[in-house]
Amino acid sequence: MNPFILIIEDEMAQAQILQYNLEADGFDVKHAANAEDGIFIAQEEVPDLIILDWMLPDMAGIEVCRQIKSKASTRDIPVIMLTARGAEEDKVRGLSVGADDYVVKPHSIKELIARIRANLRKSGLDDIEMNYGGVSLNTETHRVKRDGDNVKLGPTEFKLLQTFLKRPQRVFSRTQLLDMVWGADIYVDERTVDVHIGRLRKALNKGDKDNIIRTIRGAGYALDVDA
């Protein structure tokens, strides 16, 4: 599963160049042309990182950043402000509302990608080895272990576990899991999520281990040692 980047940018040509280069470098990318759509996607689809323009038609990017960082469901998402405003006071203002990085236009695509990967690493979302609650997943070898014991998973269960490990204890709805694991363009019945969650639970709990996947009635699922 590739890191998912959300671009909130109203200049279509700029957004298309960014999306093309990021996808060529292995990222999954979605674009929002205004603040309202960007905030909605951030809350519903939980990107791994957001690239945010300051000058948006319906709301200043700095206010978008403030709203994203004020909500429990989105505050841990790294935000890179990408803007032509290069004055020191603008940088200080952007960082003070929670932006994790600040890049001034015009910029180097290579530098931006390096900054994206650095911010993903800082947040633990670009790691080859992912760990939580005794569960480890390696994205290069596709090996999964729990408490040192090998766990055999199918490709869908592997993607589900990888999604959970990116944000332990976060509750994901069935719709969010469908979009992240199966893809928004593919129709899959929500009950399919329940089937694969059941398979993932069975594999992780083998040997009478404690259940680590919590079901939240009416909300979804979470990887949680307190399940």
Secondary structure, DSSP 8 states (H G I E B T S, - for coil): ---EEEEE-S-HHHHHHHHHHHHHTT-EEEEESSHHHHHHHHHHH--SEEEEES--SSS-HHHHHHHHHHSTTTTTS-EEEEES---HHHHHHHHHTT-SEEEESS--HHHHHHHHHHHHHHTT-S-SEEEETTEEEETTTTEEEETTEEE---HHHHHHHHHHHHSTT--B-HHHHIIIII-TTS---HHHHHHHHHHHHHHHTTTT----EEEETTTEEEE-TT-
